[in-house]
Each structure stands twice: as structure tokens, then as C-alpha cells.
Amino acid sequence: MPLDPRALHPLNAAVLSDTLDSLQLMQQAMKPFMRPLDDTLRLVGRARTGLYMPVYAQREGENPYEVEIALVDDLKPGDVIVLACDGPTDRIAPWGELLSTASVARGAAGCVTDGLVRDVKQIREMRFPVFCGGIGPLDTKGRARMVERDVPVQCAGVTVRPGDLVFGDVDGLVVIPLEVEQEVVARALDKVSGEHKSRDALRRGEKLADV
């Protein structure tokens, strides 16, 4: 049975990354160019994915936002939008204020994209967690379009499948595959408990080598 993503709230990205490493899952942390718009916010939820491709013109009569609108309109509480743009990129900016507003209204937990984000001031005011590969004012129209949704994607070097757990904080982003999430979270909680004991011992003045 899938975990409630709230089980991850006592954890952090570093502990989860270490735990995944211990299971030989060493490609689950997104590349370090992925940064939060707000360092104080954490992102925890289940992936809903979108795959973008570059374009160099807009087709007559085409709605370039059709697939991304369908994805956002279908969001459920706790979903994390993961938009794969083959980043880092200087031309694909799939996320902004209006999509954030619609996502907040549906209870989404945040957005992750290795593309660019715009309308940063407004998104920060919403306190909606967004991690991105950069900031830029570009519209996707005539530059890119989402071609598929809810399919496996590669985002910032990590394979993300719909339903995978996504966790982000100021240290970075990790993706926990659905089939190992129970073991990963249980081990990570044990690790956090051990680290608390070690920290207390160090504060008492015990030697690092002994601890």
C-alpha cells in the first residue's frame, strides 16, 4: 500500500539521498542546478509528469498549452507537477503565476521543472513550492510544447514516473521510486533518530571519533 507523503515530513533531502545510496539507488538526486524559488519551503508529494519538446514556430490554429492545461486541470491534492524540458535550457519556461494559481486551488504540493520559471515574485507571495533550472521571462508559445503527460520522464538527470514520491528542500531534490518507498522511508527515519543521538553527544562535548 503506498505511503502517505506526510510520512516524509520529519526527513530531509540529505538523509533520503543517503538512504537511497545505501540501497544502491544512486541516481535519485536531481542535478544541483535545480534550486527552490523559496529556500524556506519544502516540497513533498507524488509526481504528475509532463514531457516538453522544443519547437521553432507556432502552428496555425494550434493551442500550444492544450496538454499542460489538461494536466493542471486534473491535479489532485498532494500532487507534484514534474515538467521535463531536457534542462538546463535557456528557451523553455513552462511555469508561471497562472499555472501556480490553478495548482494551489487544486491542492497541489508544488512544481518541479528543469526548465525556466517566470512570475517569480507572485509565486513567492503564494508560498507555493517551486524548484526550477533557472528563471526567465519567456513564454513557451513558439518555443516549446508539452507533448505527453503522466508518462515516465527524465528531469534533471533522474527518471521520474507518475506516482513516485518527490521530496525537495534547500539541499535539493530526491525522487523515491514507488516500489521501494516503504523501505526507504523506514530506513531514513531510523537514520534521523541516530543522527539526533549523535548530535546530542557532540553537544555534550564527546569526541567526534567516539561518536
N, C-alpha and C positions, 0 to 999 in steps of 0.2 A: 504494500500500500504506500503511495507517495507521501512524503513528509509534508507537514505544514511548513511553508517557508519561514514562519515565525520562529521555528526551532533554531534558525541560524542567528538570531539576534544577539546572543551572548558572544558570538565569534567575530573574527576579523579576517581580512583577506590574507594576511601573512600566515596565520595558523591554518587556514583552509588550504593554501598553497603547499605548505609543509606536509600536511596530511595527504594531499593528493600525490605529492612526490613519494611519500612512503609506500604508496600503492603502485608505484611505477607509472603514475599518470602525470607525466612531467611537462605536458604541453597544454595545460589548462588555464594558465595565466595569460591574459591578453598583453600585447606588447606595451612597453612603457610610454609610448606616445599617447596612449588613451588616458585622459585626465577628466576629473569631475569639474563641472561648472561651479560647484559649490563644495569646498573641501569639508564642510561640516555635515554634509548629508551622506547617508548610506543608502545603498540600493540592494534590495533583496526581493526576488520573485522568480517567476517561471517565464522562460523565453517564448516570445512570439516573434518569428523571424520574417525579414523581408530581404530580398536579393535585388540589388540595383545593377544596372549596366549603363555605361556611358552612351550618350547619343550626341549627334552633332547638328541636329536640326529638329524642328517640331513638325510632325506630320499634320497635314491639313485635316481638321475635324477631329483630331485625337485629343482625348483628355489625358494628359501626362500624369495626372495624380490619381487615376482610377483605382489602381491596385492598392496604393498606400491608404487611400480613403477607406476602402473596404476593410483593410487590416485594422485601422484605428477604430472604425465603427463597430468592429467585432470584439474589441478588447473586453476582458473580464477583470474583476478586482484581483490585484496581485500580479497581473501580467507585466512583464518587462519587454518592451519593444527592442529588438536587436536588428539593426539595419546594416547589412554588409555591403560596403561600397569599394572593396579592394583597396582600402586606405593603407597608408596616408595618401590623401588626394588633395588637389588644390582646385577642383572644379565641381565636386558633388557635395551639396549641402542639403541633406534630406529632412532636416529637423528645424523647427522654429516654434514661435509662440502659439500659433493657432492649433497645431497638432498637439502641443503640450496641453493647451486648454481643454481640448477634446479628450485627451487621455486622462487628465485629472478628473474630469466629470465622470469617467467610467471606472475610476478607482485603480487605474494602472499604477504600478510601483516605480516606474522610471523608464528611461530610454538609454540604449547603448548604440552608438554608431561609430564606425571607423572613418566615416565621412565628416563633413563640417556641420556646425550648428550656427544658427543666427538668432537674432532677437534675444541675446543673452541676458540683458537687463531684465526683460519681462519674465523670462523663465526663472531667473534667480528670485525674483519677487514672489513667484508662485511657490518656491521651495519644492520644486519638482526635480527629483534626482536625474541628472543627465550626464553621461560620460561620452566624450567625443574625441575624435582625432584632430580637431582644430576648430577654429572659429572663422567664419567668413560670411559676407553679406549675400552670397549668390543664391539665386533661385535655381531649382533643378530643371525647370522648363527649358528645353533646348540643349540641356547638358547631360541629363540622366533620367531614367525612369525605373520604377520598381517593376520587375518582370515576373516575380513569383513571390508568394508569401506562404508562411508555415511549411517551409522546406528546410532541410539541413543547409547551413551556410558556413562560410569561413569569415570570421570577423576578427581583425587584428591578430591573426595567426592562430586562432582557436576555432575548432569545429563546434558549432552550436546547433543543437537540434530543438525543435519545438518541445517544450516541457522540461528541458534541462533547467536546473537551478542556476541563477546568476546572482553573484554577490559582488558588490563594489563598495570600497571606501577610499579614503585618501591615499592608501598604499597601492590601489589598483583594483583590477577586476579578475575574478576567477569564475570558471564555469564548471559545475559539478554534474557529470552525466547522470541521467535518471537512474540507471541500473546500479549505481554504487552510492547513491546519496545517503542511504541509511548508515552504511558503514563509515563513510567519510564524516558525517556529522557526529556520530557517536565517538569516533576516534578524536575528532577535533575538540569536542567538549572535554574529553579526558585530558588532552594536551593543555587546554586552557587552565584546567584545575591544577595541573602540575606546575604550570608557569606561575600561577598565583602563589603557590607554596615557595617556589624558588625566589620570587620577588620579595616575599616577606623575609626569607632567610637573609637575602642580601641587604635588606634594610636594617636587619639586626646587626649587620657588620660581619657576617660569616664570609669566608673567602670564596671567591668565585670558583676556584678549583674544587673546593669541598662540595659546594652546592651542585 
